[in-house]
Amino acid sequence: MKIATIISSILLVIWVIMTMVVMWTDELDSTLYVKLSVSMGIVVVATILIALALREYGSEKKLKDHNYLD
């Protein structure tokens, strides 16, 4: 979960900088900005879902190893 948090935070910082560039300059085309924003959102959601699945698998495995689950 720690790695997912780091990746999501880095992408958030990049998105904030990119948004500021779009707002204050004309360096980035609006369609490219939307495509990059959607792509970053997809990566963040996928990263968090994968991290949650791995954490759930790890906790279930730990319970099975300690004979709390059959």
C-alpha positions as a Markdown table, in Angstrom:
| # | Residue | x | y | z |
|---|---|---|---|---|
| 1 | Met | 0.0 | 0.0 | 0.0 |
| 2 | Lys | 3.0 | 2.3 | 0.6 |
| 3 | Ile | 4.1 | 2.0 | -3.0 |
| 4 | Ala | 0.6 | 2.8 | -4.2 |
| 5 | Thr | 0.5 | 5.9 | -2.1 |
| 6 | Ile | 3.8 | 7.1 | -3.4 |
| 7 | Ile | 2.8 | 6.5 | -7.0 |
| 8 | Ser | -0.5 | 8.2 | -6.5 |
| 9 | Ser | 1.1 | 11.2 | -4.8 |
| 10 | Ile | 3.7 | 11.6 | -7.5 |
| 11 | Leu | 1.0 | 11.5 | -10.2 |
| 12 | Leu | -1.1 | 14.0 | -8.3 |
| 13 | Val | 1.9 | 16.4 | -8.1 |
| 14 | Ile | 2.5 | 16.0 | -11.9 |
| 15 | Trp | -1.2 | 16.6 | -12.6 |
| 16 | Val | -1.2 | 19.8 | -10.5 |
| 17 | Ile | 1.8 | 21.1 | -12.3 |
| 18 | Met | 0.3 | 20.2 | -15.6 |
| 19 | Thr | -2.9 | 21.9 | -14.7 |
| 20 | Met | -1.1 | 25.1 | -13.7 |
| 21 | Val | 0.8 | 25.1 | -17.0 |
| 22 | Val | -2.5 | 24.7 | -18.9 |
| 23 | Met | -4.1 | 27.5 | -16.9 |
| 24 | Trp | -1.3 | 30.0 | -17.2 |
| 25 | Thr | 0.2 | 29.3 | -20.6 |
| 26 | Asp | -0.8 | 27.9 | -24.0 |
| 27 | Glu | 1.9 | 25.3 | -24.1 |
| 28 | Leu | -0.4 | 22.3 | -23.9 |
| 29 | Asp | -3.3 | 21.6 | -26.2 |
| 30 | Ser | -6.6 | 21.1 | -24.3 |
| 31 | Thr | -7.3 | 17.7 | -25.9 |
| 32 | Leu | -3.9 | 16.5 | -24.9 |
| 33 | Tyr | -4.5 | 17.7 | -21.4 |
| 34 | Val | -7.8 | 15.8 | -21.2 |
| 35 | Lys | -6.1 | 12.7 | -22.5 |
| 36 | Leu | -3.3 | 12.9 | -20.0 |
| 37 | Ser | -5.7 | 13.6 | -17.1 |
| 38 | Val | -7.8 | 10.6 | -17.9 |
| 39 | Ser | -4.7 | 8.4 | -18.4 |
| 40 | Met | -3.4 | 9.5 | -15.0 |
| 41 | Gly | -6.7 | 8.9 | -13.4 |
| 42 | Ile | -6.8 | 5.4 | -14.8 |
| 43 | Val | -3.3 | 4.6 | -13.6 |
| 44 | Val | -4.1 | 5.9 | -10.1 |
| 45 | Val | -7.3 | 3.9 | -9.8 |
| 46 | Ala | -5.5 | 0.7 | -11.1 |
| 47 | Thr | -2.6 | 1.2 | -8.7 |
| 48 | Ile | -4.9 | 1.6 | -5.7 |
| 49 | Leu | -7.0 | -1.4 | -6.7 |
| 50 | Ile | -4.0 | -3.6 | -7.2 |
| 51 | Ala | -2.5 | -2.5 | -3.8 |
| 52 | Leu | -5.8 | -3.3 | -2.1 |
| 53 | Ala | -6.0 | -6.7 | -3.7 |
| 54 | Leu | -2.5 | -7.5 | -2.7 |
| 55 | Arg | -3.1 | -6.4 | 0.9 |
| 56 | Glu | -6.2 | -8.5 | 1.1 |
| 57 | Tyr | -4.4 | -11.5 | -0.3 |
| 58 | Gly | -1.6 | -11.0 | 2.2 |
| 59 | Ser | -3.9 | -10.7 | 5.2 |
| 60 | Glu | -5.8 | -13.8 | 4.2 |
| 61 | Lys | -2.6 | -15.7 | 3.7 |
| 62 | Lys | -1.4 | -14.6 | 7.1 |
| 63 | Leu | -4.6 | -15.8 | 8.7 |
| 64 | Lys | -4.4 | -19.2 | 7.0 |
| 65 | Asp | -0.8 | -19.6 | 8.1 |
| 66 | His | -1.8 | -19.0 | 11.7 |
| 67 | Asn | -4.6 | -21.5 | 11.3 |
| 68 | Tyr | -7.4 | -19.0 | 11.9 |
| 69 | Leu | -9.0 | -19.9 | 8.6 |
| 70 | Asp | -9.6 | -23.3 | 7.1 |
